[in-house]
Amino acid sequence: NTIHQNRKTMPRKTTKAASQLACLLCASRFAAVVGYAALVPNVLLSFGLTSRPRWQTLKMAIDDNSDQVEEENLNDGSAMLDEMTKNIFKGGVPTNPFGPGGLQSSRLSKADLYDEDELMSVFEAHQELIAAQQEQSFPSNPSALEEEVGATSSLHDLVMQTIGDINNGDVGTANEFELPTTGIDEDNSWIDESTKQRISTICAIASDIDGTILTADQTMHPRTKQAIRQAVEISFSPLDNRLQWFFPATGKSRKGAMDSLGVEIGSLLSQMPGVFIQGLFCVDGNGNVVYEQKLNDSATAACEKLASDNDVSVVAYDGDNLYSTKITDPVIELHERYGEPMPQLIESLTKHSMHKILLMDDDVEKLNTLVRPQLEALAKGCGATVTQALPTMLEWLPEGCSKAKGVSELCKALGVDPATQLLALGDAENDAGMLKMASIGVAMGNGSSLAKEASDFVLEETNDDGGAGVAMEVFGFPSSQ
């Protein structure tokens, strides 16, 4: 209960370790209760308060010597129960459970409840969890660990020490990974004093996902993954004030964004604030909506008709629920390639209140030269606007809305001044506003011309080279600070 009630204020690592310890203690208590229960029949028998159940006799007497046979079998059964009880309590069975030295005054230790093999299993399971989280492993030989911490340490001590190490931040961090070098000088000597001053005030990082965090094949470069881990760790650390927030700023739905980032990074960022659906759905670190905008009904109807007239696919967003009037190849690709929830088939998009609508076609020239001009002309008369994140998709948003607007609203809720405290990373047209308003805007090497023009810095590194990771290392939390 204490852990649950304080989960919002406790550091995430402390919460996790405390939960693991609580589970271990609960298991100990349960085992103790089971052990005590095994003594009850003997206790009651010793005080003459009950008779032995028939199921404890090894066989029934059926002849003239039944009394003798049954007595022998009862003795055998009692011996068996006594032996089991001794095994449970490692030979420390109290003679009078209610007297001095009995159950009330004896306290079982972990060694009474677990043998060395069981403690070894607990230890190995815990180490595997840490290895999965950090993507590195501890020595596979437990004896080597024992030599490191002292030959007299028990396995339970090792488990508890490991939990303590997590809380103290002593378990290996992402900095121990050997990563490829980049084109940027390691000493950052090229950065002028004005930029260094701006870097010193950065307390939040907003990053696009597709084309920035994720590579062209929808995976994540090791350098970018390491940098995100470090950014989240710093933001939760009470000892490191370089960074307070890291959050995604994406056109994806929240669920689609977390799913596309993978289990580890997705689970980390699900605990952070975020700007989703091109700034139309923004949440704080607890998942509370701090800003939201939706299309009006006439804008939704007009967009749906234009898409039908031009034979392009449509997908409409209502939070994490996606809808389409026809399941086509581009609609399926949105789910299978980009990680968005599979759209539900409905008769008309006007049946729901939508945040935005995607118009999709594999013919990029058709979208840009035929469909986009019509869409932009239509937008002026029905309270909407048009933007683009990927070449095969156009996005229909409420008028006055953008990713930059969403980032601005979230920063306001977090107490962050974008002009002096925000580092923004992006690559596409829909990132341009965010990159321009940030104290430091950084475009990836694969960025569009609009994104690069709006940025303070353009990297040589692309998303495939870990450009987002490089930008965070240099401008977000440089080691020199």
C-alpha positions in Angstrom: 0.0 0.0 0.0 2.8 2.4 0.9 4.5 1.8 -2.5 1.2 2.2 -4.4 0.2 5.4 -2.6 3.6 7.0 -3.1 4.3 5.7 -6.6 3.9 9.2 -8.2 6.6 10.8 -6.0 9.0 7.9 -5.6 11.8 7.5 -8.2 10.8 4.8 -10.7 13.9 2.6 -9.9 13.2 2.8 -6.1 9.5 1.8 -6.7 10.5 -1.2 -8.8 13.1 -2.4 -6.3 10.8 -1.9 -3.4 8.1 -3.8 -5.1 10.4 -6.7 -5.7 11.5 -6.7 -2.1 7.8 -6.5 -0.9 7.1 -9.6 -3.1 10.0 -11.4 -1.5 8.8 -10.6 2.0 5.2 -11.6 1.2 6.5 -14.9 -0.1 8.4 -15.4 3.1 5.4 -14.7 5.2 3.3 -17.1 3.2 5.9 -19.8 3.5 6.0 -19.3 7.2 2.2 -19.6 7.5 2.3 -22.8 5.5 5.1 -24.1 7.8 3.1 -23.2 10.9 0.0 -24.8 9.6 2.0 -28.1 9.2 2.5 -28.1 13.0 -1.2 -27.7 13.9 -2.2 -31.4 13.8 0.7 -32.3 16.1 -0.1 -29.4 18.5 -3.7 -30.4 18.8 -2.8 -34.1 19.2 -0.3 -33.3 21.9 -2.9 -31.5 23.9 -5.5 -34.1 23.3 -7.8 -31.7 21.5 -8.4 -33.9 18.4 -7.8 -37.3 17.0 -5.7 -38.1 14.0 -7.6 -38.1 10.7 -8.1 -41.4 9.0 -6.2 -40.3 5.9 -3.0 -40.2 7.9 -3.0 -43.9 8.6 -1.1 -46.0 6.1 -3.7 -48.8 6.0 -6.8 -49.9 7.8 -6.9 -52.8 10.3 -9.2 -55.5 8.9 -8.4 -58.5 11.2 -8.3 -59.5 14.8 -4.9 -57.7 15.2 -6.3 -54.4 13.9 -5.5 -52.5 17.1 -1.8 -53.4 17.0 -1.6 -52.8 13.2 -3.3 -49.4 13.4 -1.0 -48.3 16.3 2.1 -49.2 14.3 0.7 -47.4 11.3 -0.1 -44.3 13.3 3.4 -44.3 14.7 4.7 -44.5 11.1 2.4 -41.7 10.0 3.4 -39.5 13.0 7.1 -40.1 12.3 6.5 -39.1 8.7 4.8 -35.9 9.7 7.5 -35.1 12.2 10.1 -35.6 9.6 8.3 -33.3 7.1 7.9 -30.7 9.9 11.7 -30.9 10.7 12.5 -30.5 7.0 10.4 -27.4 6.8 11.9 -25.8 9.9 15.4 -27.2 9.4 15.3 -29.2 12.6 14.1 -26.3 14.7 10.7 -27.6 15.7 9.5 -26.0 19.0 8.4 -28.5 21.6 5.6 -26.2 23.0 4.4 -23.8 20.4 2.7 -21.6 23.1 5.5 -21.6 25.7 9.0 -20.1 25.9 11.0 -20.6 22.8 7.8 -21.5 20.9 6.3 -20.1 17.8 5.5 -16.8 19.4 9.1 -16.1 20.4 10.9 -17.7 17.5 11.4 -15.7 14.3 12.3 -17.5 11.1 15.0 -16.0 8.9 15.2 -16.3 5.1 17.7 -19.1 5.6 14.9 -21.1 7.4 12.5 -20.7 4.5 14.8 -21.1 1.5 17.8 -23.3 0.9 20.8 -22.2 -1.0 19.4 -23.6 -4.3 16.2 -21.6 -3.9 18.0 -18.4 -3.1 20.2 -19.0 -6.1 17.1 -19.2 -8.3 15.8 -16.0 -6.8 19.2 -14.3 -7.4 19.5 -15.5 -10.9 16.0 -14.5 -11.8 16.7 -11.0 -10.5 19.9 -10.7 -12.4 18.1 -11.7 -15.6 15.6 -8.9 -15.1 18.4 -6.4 -14.6 20.2 -7.8 -17.7 17.1 -7.4 -19.8 16.6 -3.9 -18.6 20.1 -2.7 -19.2 20.8 -5.0 -22.1 24.0 -6.3 -20.5 24.7 -9.3 -18.3 26.3 -9.9 -14.9 28.9 -12.6 -14.5 27.3 -16.0 -15.0 29.4 -17.6 -12.3 27.8 -16.8 -8.9 31.0 -17.8 -7.1 32.8 -15.0 -8.8 30.2 -12.6 -7.4 30.7 -14.1 -4.0 34.4 -13.5 -4.1 33.8 -9.9 -5.2 31.5 -9.1 -2.2 33.1 -11.4 0.4 33.2 -15.1 0.9 30.9 -14.9 3.9 28.0 -13.3 2.1 25.0 -15.5 1.7 23.0 -15.6 -1.5 20.2 -13.7 0.2 22.7 -10.9 1.0 23.7 -10.8 -2.7 20.1 -10.4 -3.7 19.5 -7.6 -1.2 22.8 -6.0 -2.2 21.7 -6.0 -5.8 18.4 -4.4 -4.9 20.4 -1.8 -3.0 22.7 -1.2 -5.9 19.7 -0.4 -8.1 18.5 2.2 -5.7 21.9 3.8 -5.5 22.4 3.8 -9.3 25.4 1.5 -9.0 24.2 -1.1 -11.5 25.9 -0.7 -14.9 24.4 2.1 -17.0 24.1 2.8 -20.7 27.3 4.7 -20.7 29.2 1.4 -20.5 28.1 0.4 -24.0 30.7 0.8 -26.7 29.1 2.8 -29.4 30.2 4.0 -32.9 31.8 7.4 -33.1 30.1 10.3 -34.9 31.2 13.1 -37.1 31.0 15.6 -34.2 34.1 16.4 -32.3 34.0 14.6 -28.9 35.2 17.7 -27.0 32.5 19.9 -28.6 35.2 22.5 -29.2 33.2 23.8 -32.2 30.4 25.1 -30.1 30.5 28.8 -29.5 29.9 30.5 -26.2 26.4 31.7 -27.1 25.4 28.1 -27.8 27.0 26.8 -24.7 25.0 29.3 -22.7 21.8 28.1 -24.4 22.7 24.5 -23.7 23.2 25.3 -20.0 19.5 26.3 -19.6 18.0 23.3 -21.4 15.7 21.4 -19.1 13.4 19.6 -21.6 13.8 17.6 -24.8 11.0 17.1 -27.4 11.7 14.6 -30.2 9.8 13.5 -33.2 9.6 9.7 -33.7 9.4 8.6 -37.4 12.5 9.8 -39.2 14.1 11.0 -36.1 14.1 8.5 -33.2 13.3 5.6 -35.5 15.3 4.6 -38.6 14.0 4.0 -42.1 13.2 0.4 -41.3 11.3 1.4 -38.1 14.1 0.2 -35.7 16.2 2.3 -33.3 19.9 3.0 -33.6 21.9 1.9 -30.4 23.2 5.4 -29.9 19.7 6.9 -29.9 18.4 4.1 -27.6 21.2 4.8 -25.1 20.5 8.5 -25.2 16.8 8.1 -24.5 17.6 5.8 -21.5 20.0 8.4 -20.2 17.6 11.2 -20.7 14.8 9.4 -18.8 17.3 8.4 -16.0 18.5 12.0 -15.6 15.0 13.4 -15.6 14.0 11.1 -12.7 17.3 11.6 -10.8 17.1 13.9 -7.7 20.9 14.3 -7.9 21.2 15.5 -11.6 19.4 18.7 -12.5 20.6 18.9 -16.1 17.3 17.7 -17.5 13.8 17.5 -16.1 11.7 16.2 -19.1 12.1 14.1 -22.2 8.9 13.6 -24.2 7.9 12.4 -27.7 6.3 14.9 -30.1 4.7 12.9 -32.9 1.9 12.6 -35.4 1.2 9.0 -34.1 -1.4 8.0 -31.6 -0.1 7.5 -28.1 -0.6 3.7 -28.4 1.0 3.6 -31.8 4.0 5.7 -30.6 4.7 3.4 -27.6 4.2 0.2 -29.6 6.5 1.4 -32.4 9.3 2.3 -30.0 9.5 -1.3 -28.7 8.9 -2.8 -25.2 11.8 -1.2 -23.3 11.7 2.4 -24.7 8.0 2.4 -25.1 7.5 1.4 -21.4 9.9 4.1 -20.3 8.2 6.9 -22.3 4.7 5.8 -21.3 5.6 7.2 -17.9 6.6 10.6 -19.5 4.6 13.5 -20.9 3.9 13.4 -24.6 2.5 15.3 -27.6 0.6 13.0 -29.9 -1.6 13.2 -33.1 0.3 16.3 -34.4 -0.2 18.2 -31.2 -3.9 17.5 -30.9 -3.7 15.2 -27.9 -1.2 16.1 -25.2 -0.7 14.4 -21.8 1.4 14.8 -18.7 3.5 12.1 -17.1 0.4 10.6 -15.3 -1.6 10.4 -18.6 -3.8 13.3 -17.8 -4.9 15.2 -20.9 -3.5 18.8 -20.8 -4.5 19.9 -24.3 -6.8 18.5 -27.0 -8.4 19.7 -30.2 -10.7 18.0 -32.7 -12.0 18.6 -36.3 -15.5 20.1 -36.7 -18.1 17.9 -38.4 -18.1 19.9 -41.6 -14.3 19.6 -42.0 -14.5 15.8 -41.5 -17.3 15.4 -44.1 -15.5 17.6 -46.6 -12.2 15.7 -46.3 -13.9 12.4 -46.6 -15.7 13.4 -49.8 -12.5 14.8 -51.4 -10.6 11.6 -50.6 -13.4 9.5 -52.2 -13.4 11.7 -55.3 -9.7 11.3 -55.7 -9.6 7.6 -54.8 -7.2 7.9 -51.9 -7.2 6.0 -48.7 -8.3 7.7 -45.4 -7.7 6.9 -41.8 -9.3 9.1 -39.1 -8.0 9.4 -35.5 -10.0 9.6 -32.3 -7.4 9.1 -29.7 -6.0 5.6 -29.9 -9.1 4.5 -31.9 -8.5 4.7 -35.7 -11.2 4.4 -38.4 -11.4 3.9 -42.1 -14.1 3.6 -44.7 -12.1 1.0 -46.7 -9.3 -1.3 -45.7 -6.6 -0.8 -48.4 -2.9 -1.6 -48.7 -1.9 1.8 -47.3 -4.3 1.4 -44.4 -2.8 -2.0 -43.6 0.7 -0.6 -43.9 0.0 2.1 -41.4 -0.6 -0.7 -38.9 2.0 -3.2 -39.9 4.9 -0.9 -40.7 4.3 2.1 -38.6 2.8 0.4 -35.5 -0.5 2.3 -35.4 -3.6 0.4 -34.1 -5.4 -1.4 -36.9 -8.2 0.9 -38.1 -11.8 -0.1 -37.6 -14.1 -0.2 -40.6 -17.0 2.2 -40.5 -19.5 3.5 -43.0 -18.6 7.1 -42.6 -16.0 9.1 -40.7 -18.7 11.6 -39.6 -20.0 9.0 -37.1 -17.2 10.0 -34.7 -15.6 13.2 -33.5 -12.0 13.0 -35.0 -8.7 14.6 -34.1 -7.2 14.3 -37.5 -7.5 12.5 -40.9 -4.8 10.9 -43.0 -5.0 10.8 -46.8 -2.7 8.1 -48.1 -1.5 6.9 -51.5 1.6 5.2 -52.7 1.7 7.6 -55.7 3.6 10.5 -54.1 3.3 12.7 -57.2 -0.5 12.3 -57.2 -0.7 13.3 -53.5 1.5 16.4 -53.9 0.4 17.8 -57.3 -3.2 16.7 -57.4 -4.6 16.1 -54.0 -2.7 18.6 -51.8 -3.7 21.7 -53.8 -7.4 20.7 -53.6 -7.1 20.0 -49.9 -5.4 23.3 -49.1 -8.1 25.2 -51.0 -10.8 23.3 -49.1 -9.2 24.0 -45.8 -9.7 27.7 -46.0 -13.4 27.4 -46.0 -14.0 24.7 -43.3 -11.7 25.5 -40.5 -8.9 23.1 -41.2 -5.2 23.0 -42.1 -2.8 20.7 -44.0 0.6 19.3 -43.1 2.8 16.4 -44.1 5.1 14.1 -42.2 5.7 11.3 -44.7 5.8 11.5 -48.5 2.9 9.1 -48.9 0.6 10.8 -46.4 -1.2 14.2 -46.1 -2.7 15.2 -42.8 -5.9 17.1 -42.2 -5.9 19.0 -38.9 -8.1 21.6 -37.1 -7.3 25.1 -38.1 -4.6 26.8 -36.0 -3.3 23.4 -34.7 0.1 21.9 -35.3 2.8 19.9 -33.5 4.4 23.1 -32.4 1.1 24.3 -30.8 0.8 21.0 -28.9 4.4 21.2 -27.7 3.8 24.8 -26.6 0.7 23.8 -24.6 2.5 20.9 -22.9 5.5 23.0 -22.0 3.1 25.5 -20.4 1.6 22.7 -18.3 5.1 21.5 -17.3 6.4 25.0 -16.5 9.0 25.0 -19.4 9.8 28.0 -21.5 10.3 26.7 -25.0 12.3 29.8 -26.1 15.0 29.3 -23.4 14.7 25.8 -22.0 13.6 23.4 -24.9 15.7 21.2 -27.2 13.7 20.0 -30.2 14.6 17.2 -32.6 12.9 16.5 -35.9 13.2 15.8 -39.6 9.9 16.7 -41.5 7.7 19.6 -42.5 5.4 19.0 -39.5 8.4 19.5 -37.2 9.4 22.9 -38.6 7.3 25.0 -36.2 8.6 23.1 -33.2 12.2 23.3 -34.3 11.9 27.1 -34.9 10.3 28.0 -31.5 12.7 25.9 -29.4 15.8 27.4 -27.8 17.8 24.9 -29.8 16.3 23.1 -32.8 18.2 20.3 -34.4 17.3 18.7 -37.7 18.5 15.2 -38.7 20.7 14.8 -41.8 17.8 13.1 -43.5 15.5 16.1 -42.8 13.3 17.9 -45.3 14.4 21.4 -46.5 11.6 23.0 -44.4 12.9 21.3 -41.2 16.5 22.2 -41.9 15.7 25.8 -42.6 13.8 26.1 -39.3 16.6 24.6 -37.2 19.6 26.1 -35.4 21.7 23.1 -36.3 21.6 20.4 -39.0 23.5 17.2 -38.3 25.4 15.2 -40.8 24.1 12.1 -39.0 20.7 10.8 -40.2 18.2 8.9 -38.2 19.9 5.7 -39.5 23.2 6.9 -38.0 21.7 7.7 -34.6 21.4 11.4 -35.2 18.8 11.9 -32.4 21.2 10.3 -29.9 24.1 12.5 -31.1 21.9 15.6 -30.7 20.9 14.7 -27.2 24.5 14.0 -26.1 25.8 17.3 -27.5 22.9 19.7 -26.7 20.8 17.9 -24.1 23.1 16.6 -21.4 26.8 17.0 -22.5 29.2 15.2 -20.2 31.2 18.4 -19.8 28.4 20.0 -17.8 
